[in-house]
């Protein structure tokens, strides 16, 4: 965990809601520990170095007492550092696991290809071998191996110091026995303890060492001097696996067993977290999407289909045809059918309540017609009172529960049931007259290209609708809601559908999308203005189109964040233009005709100087606190921008608020405007461009006149002269984009460090020269004083 924290990139230039290395689902509490990781690690290193120095001073070698000398306890014993045993286990386990991780990173780094990588792989690429992060990993592995070997050697040395090798006791001889006695005893014990005779290897090895200590002159000298026939048993570093780690005993065994169990549990947790991390990588593009849209199917769908070269209409098609959008369209159609059912039931109930009050009795026309008229009126009044009471109770219940007040089905205007009401059918007919429906160009091509998918997934049999409590009839039935036959079902089975536009949900979304892109044409139709004034609007349909617009705006914004996070400049640029098209309501954001049309609208509304423009007053690129930019630096782009249209927009908004009787302060604060700053680096003499970073300039008040932004990015790894291309793109206005250029030079890091070193040396020389000059001045003053004194004496 320390390694993950200490090496995390804290100077990331990604979008503020997304961190490129630490995923919230992987390390939810990592941020709070981050500031403590480095001091804790330094403290641990200090304790370890102090312990090593203490061991070197205290556990220095002392000669083993000879066999004829009495040894004191201080001379023959040495406390075994049991506290190092768990540390040995920790360092050994870390070295093993970290080595596996290093091998995996090397393999993943060499296999990674940005050109063929998926979106998730681009978001979280493997750590390059030539990086500080990988270097830190290798250094930590090396340090843990050295620490493990040193501490194992310390424990082994302490154990060896506590072990007294007595050959007489091993051979069961009296002290002072000669070599011949040792040879006889050795042969006798070999017959019993030799491995070939069924003896123990370790016991026989000790017998062999004892015999050598008493029979061989060199071995005897080593035993007398060092306490062992093989000589000095101390080690500096031991990388072998000691027996006390595999077969612990005593109190240390409890600690080691608990430690091994903890490591095992930790390994299981790490495997689980690693699985989640893999899943997070596959869904990493969805971070910004899911922040705006709950549909995970939409995320996967867009990840699979959006490419770097996707066009504006391809993006719009995939946005409109996401699974959640198609479900939304199906739900909208079901709501329309439900509204039709409720209105028909209400109409039938109204007809029943009126009754047939013109029947004849057995005696022909009754003589008391006036009395019957009064009775009929009383009955009608009673029914009306009951209906009013029922509506009042429904309103009170809705107010008490916080639910919306139920609408009277008879008051709902439905295009297929009420004369003169405008809805989906009118939109389709108007777009057809204008030559805009069925879809043309790229949108029509996308629909036909994906026709098989749309038909297989969304074509369904005709809907069944309940008209009353006693009978259920098909929606498509002769003389029953025949006006909806063409709209809601074009065939009796999915297999008969050939055109995707015959699928109701597909037709609804594609028609709504086409209507949005030609909203200016529809909104200027005189019949729509008259119907709006009279209230003859299919409320359900136009409410659903507004919801469709809001959903798609959120999806486009989320896709833009995904493209910026994956550093896909072409896709991000196209999405911003598509977002502008969809917001403004035009079929293109790049054609000059559309730009001129939008400019004329702005001039008519805000005056000659009212076209939205961003003027860059100051721009510079630098590494903060440095005079040069070196490879690998964290640089920053500083922009000071002015909104030249702020005054005109503010005056127009104030006039509008005054005319409509609104509070101008609230209207000004609700205004929002977004300009994206995208940066690319182009090395002079090289055609390759690198997308560095992007940042939004958000305007949250219509009266805001200026703003400053600071965008951090990593300097290119290759030294040389670069041209920084700054694209300022609006997601609200057409034709307001601009591109700026800034030249800067990236120096090799080694040259910059060498130059700084020379400057420091030069400053030191200047200071020394200044001191010498001061000394010379003092000497001159002393000489002058001596001359004056000699003159006075003369």
N, C-alpha and C positions, 0 to 999 in steps of 0.2 A: 504494500500500500504506500509506503514511503517513496518507493521508486516511482510509482504512478503519479504521486502528487508532485514530487520534486522536479520531474521532467515534463510536466504538463505545460503546454504552450499558453502562457498567460497573456501574450501580446497578439492574440488571434485577431485577424481583421475580418472575420466572418460577421454575419448579421448578429446583432446583439442578442437575439432570442435563441441563437444556435451556437454551441461550442463545438469545435471540430474534433476535440480529443476526448473530453470527459462527457459522457452521455448521462443525463439525469437518471435514467432507468437503471444504469449500471452502478454508478457511485452517487447515491442520493445525498450523502452527507460529506462528500469529499471537500466541498468548499470551506466548511468550517474548520477542517483540520489542516488545510493547506498551509496556513501561516505558521503552524507549529512544527511542520515536518523538518525543515532545515535545521533549526536550533536543536531539536531532539536528536537528529542524526549526528550533528557535531558533538553534542554532549556524549553520546554513546562512543564515538571515536576517541574522545578525550579520556573517558574511563578505561577504554581498552588499552590505549597507549600507556596510561599510568600503571595499569595492571602488568603490562609486559615489562616495563622498566622495574617495577617492584620485584617481579619474579627474577629478573636478571641479576639484581643486587642481592636478594635474599637466598636464592636457590643456586648460588654459585657452587661449583664442584669442590668437594672435599674428599681426600683420600680415604679409602675404606680401611678400617683398622686391621692390622695383621692378626693372624689367628692366635698369637701368643700374647696379645694385648687386650686389656679390658676396654671396651667401647662404651662411652657414655650415651645416654638416650639422645642427646642433642646431636651427637656425631653419627648415629646410625639411623635415625628416623627423620622423616620429613613429612609434613602434613600434605596429604593428597588433596589437590584443589578440586573437590567434587563439584564446586559451582561451575567449573569450566565444562563439565560433561554435557549439560543441556545446551550450552552455547555451541559446543562442537556439533551436536545434532542439528541445531538451527542453521549454522553456517554450511554444514554439509548438505542438508536438504535444499537450502536456497541455491547453492552452487549447482546442484543437480537440475533443479527445475528451471533456473535461469539459463542454464546451458541449452536445455531443450527449447526454451523460448528463443534464444539467439539463433539456433539452427533453423527454427521455423521462420523467423524474420528474414534470415538470409535467403531461404528458399522462396518465401512469398515476395521478397523484393525483386529477385531476379525473374520471377514469373509474371510480375505486374507489368502490364502494357496499357498506358493511358488511352491509346487509340481503340483498343478492343475491350476495355473495362466497362462494366455495367455502371449505372448511376450510383448504386450503393457503394461500389468499390471506389469510385471517384471521390465520393464524400469522405470516406475513411480509408485512404490508401495505406498500404503497409509502410512501416518505418524504413526509410532508405538506409542502406548500409553506411553510406558516407554522410552520416548525420551525428549531431551531438547526442541525441537521444540514444542511438545505438552504441555510441562510444561509452556513454555512461553505463549502459548495460554490461558491456565487456569489462570495463574497469571494476564494476561491482562484482562480477563473477571472479575476476582475478583476485580482488581483495578478499572475497569470502573463502577462496581456496587457500590463500596464504594464511588467513586467520585460522581456518580449520586445521591446517598442517601444524601451525605453531602451537595451538592449544592442545592438540592431540599429543604432540611431543612433550609438552609440559606435564600433562597427566601421566604419560608413560614414564617420564623421568622420575616423577615423584613416586610412582608405584615401584620402579626399579630400586630407588633409594631405600624403600621400606622393606624390600625383600633381601634377606640375609642368606647367601648361598653357603651352606656348610657341607662339604663333600664327605666328611666323616659321618655325619648324621644320615646322609643319603645312602652311603654304602654300609651303614650300621657297623662302623669301626670305632675303635678307641682312638682318642686324639693322640697323635704321634705315631700312628701305624705307618710302616714304610710302603714303598711301591709294590713289593711282592705281595704283601697282605691285600693291597688294593686290587692287584690283578686277580688273585684267587677269589676275592669277594665279588668282583665284577663278573667273572665267569659263572659263579654260582647264581647270582641274581639274574643274569641274562637267560639262564635256562627257564626262569619263571616269568620274567617280564618282557622277553623279546616278542615283538609283534607276530612273528611267525609261530610262536608258541601260544598265541592267544593273549599276549600282554597288551598293556596300554602304551601308545606311542609317546605320550608326554612323559610318563614315568620312565620309560626306557631312555628317552632323550636326557632326562636329568641324571640317570645313572651313568650314562656315557660321559656327560660333562664332569661329573664327580670323579670318574676314573681318570680323565684327562688332567684334572686339576692336581691329582696326586702322583701321576706317572710321567707327565710331560713337563719338562723344565719351563718352557715358555708359558704354557697354560697355568702352571703353578705360580709363576711370577705375576701373571695377570691377575690371578685370584688373590694373591697376597696384596697386590697394589690397588686393584680396582674392585675386588670383591666378586669377580666373575672370571671364569677361565677364558672367555672370549674377549676380555678387555673391557674398556669403558662402554657402558650401555646407554649413555645420554645421547639424545637426538636434538637437532635444531628444528627440523620440520619433518613430520611424518604424515604422508598422504594415504597410508594404508588404513583399512577399516579395523579399528581396535576391537578386541573381544569384549571390553567393558561397555561398548555401545550396543553390541548384539546380545550379550548376556549380562545385563546389569544385575547387581545384587545390593542388598542393604537398603538404606533410605533413599539412595540415589535412584534405585530401580523404580520406586513409586513416581518420582519426578519425571524420569525418562518415559515411563509407560504413559503417564498423563500427557506428556509432550507429544509422544508418537500418536496418541489418540487424537489430540488437538490438531496435529498436522494432517492426519487422515481426514478428519472432519473438514478442516480448511481446504483440503484438496477437493473433497466432494463439492463444497460450496463454490470453489473456483470453477469446477467443471460446469456446475449449474449456471454460474454467472457468465461463463464463456459461451454457453448455449444461448443465453439471453442476449449476449453481445452480438453473436452471429445474427440472431433474429433482429436485433436493433439495427445492424448494418443493412440488412435487407429492407428495413423500413425507415432508414435514416432520412430518405427524401421526404418522408411523410411528416416529419416534425412540424414544418411550417404549414403543411396542408391540414393536418389534423387539428392545428390550433384554430383553424377557421371552419373546417368541415368535419363532420363526425363520421362520414362514410369511408371506411377503410377500403371498400371495393373501388371507390373513386381513385384513391391514392395509387393502388396497384394498377388500375386501368391507365391512368395518366403516365405512370412510370414506364409502362410497356410501350406506349405509343408516341410520346413526345420525343422528337429527335432534334439534333442541332439545326437541321435544315428544314424544320417544319415551317410551313407558310402560315399566314394569318388565318386563312379559312380552315386549314387543317387543325389548328389549335382550337378555333371556335367549334368545329364539328366535334372534336373529342371532348371538349368541355360540355357541350349540349347533350352528348350521348353517353355520359357516364352512367353507371348503373343506378346511382342515387337519383340523378336527374330523370332517368326513365321511370323509376319508381314514383317520383314526384308527379310526373305527367300522368301516370296511370291513376294515382290517387286523386289528381285533379278531375280526371274524367269520371271517376267514381263519385266524387262530390257533386258533379253536375247531374249525374243520373239520380243521386239521392235527392237533390233539389227538385228535379222533375217529379220524382215519386211523391214527395211531400206536397208539392203544389197540386198534383192531380188528386191526391187524397183529400186535400183541403177543399178543392173545387167540388168533388163528389159529396163531401159532407155538407157543404153550403147548399147544394141542390136539394139534399135530403131534408135539411132544416127548413127550407122554404115550404116543402110539402106540396100537395095538390089540394088547394082550398076551393076548387071550383066544381066539386062533385055534386050530384043530385041525390036527394033522398027518395023514399018511396012515393011521396006525395007530390013530386015534381018540384017546381021552384018553391022554396020556402017563403012564407009570408014575412018572417022576421029576418030579412036580409040585414037590416041595420044592426040587430043583435049579434049576427054571425060576424059581421065586419068588426065589431068591437071586440069580439072574442079572439079573432085572428090577430088583431093589433096587439091585444094583451099578450097573446102567446108569443108573438114576434118580439115584443119588448122584454118578456121574461127570458127568452133565448139570448137576446142581445146582452141583457144584464149578466146572465151566466157566463157568456163569452168574455165580457169585460172583466168579471171577477177572476176568471181563469187566467187571463193575461196579466192582471195585477198581481196575482199570487206568483206567477212565473217570474215577474220582474223582482218581486221582493225576495224570492228564493235566490235568484241570480245575484242580487246585491248582497245578500247575507253570505253567500259562498264564494264571492269574488269571480264567478263565472260570467261570461258575456250574456247579455240579455238576449233570449231567443227571438229570432226574427220571424215575423208573420210570413208563412210560406206564400200567401196570396200577394204580399207586397214585393216579393222578389221578382225582378225582371229577368226573364229567360228568353234568349234569342229565338229559340225554336217554338216557343209557346205564346209569346206576346208580340203583337204586330209593331213594327217600327223599331224594335230593340236591336242594337248593334253588338256583335260579339265575334266569335271566331269565324263564322261563315262570312261576315262582312269583310273582315281583314283579308281572308283568302281571296274573295272576289275582287277587292280593291287592288291587291298586289298582282292579281292575274291581269287586270285591265292595264296596269302600269308596266307589264312585261317583267315583273320581278318574281313571279311564282308560276310554275314550280321553280325550285332553285336553279341557278345558272352557274356556269364556270366551275371553280374549284370546289365549291360546296356540293354541287350536283355530282361531280366526279367522286368526292369522298363518300357520298351516300351510295352510289352504285358500286364502288370498290368494296364497301363493307356490307353490301346487301345480304349476302348469305348469313353473316353473323347476326344482323338485325332481325332477319326473318326467323332464323332458328331460335333466337333468344326471346323475342318479344311478340311474335305473332300468336294470337290466342283465339279460341272460339268466341262467338258472340256472347255478350253479357246477358245474364238473366236478371230481371228487375221485378220487384214485388210492387204491384199496383194497389192491392188492398190485402186485408188480413185473410181473406177466404180463397184467393186464387193467385197463382203465379203464372205469368205468361212470358214469352220471349220478347226481348226488346224489339227485334225485327219481326213484326207481325202486321199483317195487312190492316190498314186503317188504324194503326196504333203507333204514335210517335214516328210516323214515316219520315219526317223531316230529318231525323237523326240517323236514318239508315246509312246514308252515304258517309256520314262523319265518323260513326263509331264501329262499323263493321263492313268490310268490303267483301267478305267471303264467309262461308260457313265452316271452314276448317283452315288451320295454318298452312297446310300443304298447298292450298290453292292460291296463296298470295305470291305474286311475282314482283311487285314493286314495294320497296320498304315504306314508301309514303302512304300505302294503303293500311299500314298498321297505325291505329289511332294514337298511341303514345309517341311514336316516331314522327307522325305528321304534326302532332301538337307542338313538340319541341322545335322541329325544323321551321315550322311556320312562325312560332314565337321569335326564334332567332332571326329569321329573315325580316320579320316586322320590326325588330329592334334596329337592324342595320339600315332600314329605310323608314325610320320613325319620323323624319322630317316630312316625307311624302304623305304618310298617313295622318299626321297631326294637322296638316294644312287642308285636309278634305273638308269642304263646307258641311257635308252631311254629318260628320262626326262632331263638329262644333255645335250644330243645331240639336243633335241628339243629346249631347252633354248638357246643354242648357235646359232641355226638357226632362232630363233624368232617364232617358231611354238608352241606358247602357247596361250590358250584361255584367253586373258587378262581379260575379264569380270569375268570369274569364279574365277581366282586366286586373283583378286582384292577383290572380295566379300568374299573370304575365309580370307584374311587379315583383313577386316572389322569385320568379325565374331569373329576373335581372339581378336581384340581390345575390342569389346563390351563385350565379355565374361570375359576378364581379369578385366575390370572395374566392372562388376557385382560381380565377385568373391571377389574383394577387398572391395566392398561396403558391401557384406554379411559378410565378416570378421569383419568389423567395427561394424556391427549390433550385431554379436555374442559377441564381446568383450564388447560392451556397455551393453548388457543384462547379462553379466557375465556367459556365457555358455561355459565353458572351453572345453569340449569334441567337441562341434561343431566348436569352433574357431580353435582348433588344427587340426581337419580334413579339414577345409577350407584352412588353410595354406598349408597343404600337397597337397590338390587338386590344389591349385594355382601353386605350384611348378611343379606338374605333367603337368599342362596345359602349363606353360611357357617353360619347358624343352622339352616337346613333348615325353612323355613316358607313359606307361599304368599303372605304379605304382611308388609311392614314398617311399614305406615301404619295399618292397621285397628286400632281400639281393642281388639277381641277378641284379636288376636294380641299386642298390647302387654300386656294383662292376663295372658294366658297366660305370656308370658316373665317378667313380674314375679313371678308365683307361683312359677315354677321357681327364680328367683334367691333368693327369700325362703326357699324350702324348703332350698336348698343352702347358702346363706350367712347366713341369719338376716334379721331385719327391717331391719337396717342394711346389708345386703349388696348392695343393688341398685347397679350401677355408675353413678356420678354424678361429674361434673366440677364443682367449685365454683370460681368465678372470684373470687379474693381481691382482685386489683388489675387495673385496665384503664385505659389512657390512650393518647391519640393525640397525637403531637407531631412537630415537626421538630427533630431533634437539634441542640442548641446555639443554638436560637432560641426566642424567647418567643411568636411567632405562627406560623401556617401560611399561607404565601403560595401563589398559583397557580404550579404547576410545581415545587413543592418535592418532594423525596424524603422522604416522611413515614414514620413507623414506628408500628405498633401493638404495645404492650407488654402481655402478659398473664401474670399469675401465677396458676397453677391448682393446685388440690389434688384428689387422688383420695380421696374420702371412703370408698371401698370397699376401700382398700389393706389395712387391717388384717384385715378379714373374709376377703378372698381369700387372704392370706398364711397365716392360721390353717387355712383349709380345705386349702390345698395341702400344708402341713406334715403335717396329719393323714393326707392321702391318701398322701404319700410314706412315712410311718411304717407305714401299713397294708400298702403294696405292697413295702416294703423298698428304696425308691429313695433315692438321694443327694439331699437337699433342695436343696443348693446348685445342682446341675445343673438340677433341675426349675425353680427360680426364675429362673435365667438364660435358660432356653429360652422363657420366657413372653414374649408380645408383644401389645401393644394399641395401636390407632391411633385418634386423634381428629383429624378434619379441621377446620381453622378457615378458614371462607370469609367474605370481607368484601364487602359491597355498600354503595355510597354513594347516599343518597336526598336530593336537595336539597329542603329544606322548601318546600312550596308548589308542587312539581313532582312529577308522578307517575313520571318517568323514573328508573330505577335503573341504576347502573353497577357491574359486577362488577370489583372492584379487584385482589384477589389471594387466594391460598389457601396454607395451609402445614400440614403434618402435625405433630401432637404425638405422638411415638412413645414408648411405654412399653416398655422392654426388660427390666424386672425386675418381678415381681409385687409386690414390697415397696416399690416407688417410691411415695412419698407426695405429691410435688409436682413441679412443673416450670415453667419460664419459657420463653416464646417471644417472638421479635421478628420481625414481618412488615413488610417494607418495601413501600411502594407510592407511586405518583405522586399528588400532590394533584390534585383536579379543576381543569380549566382555567377553569371559570366561578367567580367569587367569590360568596360567599354563605354562609348557614347550612346545614349538612348534618347528617343523621342517619346514623351509621355502624351498619349492621346486621351483627352478628357471628354467624354460624351455626356452632355447634359440633356436628358430626355424627360419630357413631361408626360404624365399619364392622364392629364386632364384636357390638354389643348393640342390641336393639330397644327403642324407647321411651326412649332415653337422650339424645336430641338436645335442644338448647336454643338460643334466640336471644337475644342481648344487644343493647343499644343504647347508643351513645355519641354525644353531640352535640358538634360542633366547627364552627368557623367558618374559612372560607378567605378571606383578604384579597387584594386586588389587589397584585401584586408591586410596582407603582409606589408605592402608598401605604406599603408596608412599608419600601421603600428611602428614601422621603422622611422617614418617621418616624425611621428609624435616623439619617439625616443630621441631623435636628433634635436628636435626643438627643445626638449627638456635639458639635454646636454648643453645646448647653446645658451639657454637661460642660466644654467649653473656657471658656465664660463663668464657670462656677462656679469653675474653677481660677484665672481671672484675678481674680475678685472676692476669692478667698481670698488671692491675692498682694497685692492692694490693701489688704485688711484688715491683713495682716501689716505692710505699710509704714506704715499709720496707727498701728498699735500701737507701732512703733519710734519714730515721731515723737512720740507721747505720752510715751514713756519719756524721750526726749531733753529734752522740755519740763519734765518733772518733775525731772530731774537739774539743769537750769538754775535752776529755782526754789529747789531746796535749796541750791545753791551761792550764790545771791544772798542767801538768808536768813543763811547762815553769814557772808558778808562783812559784812552789816549788823550 
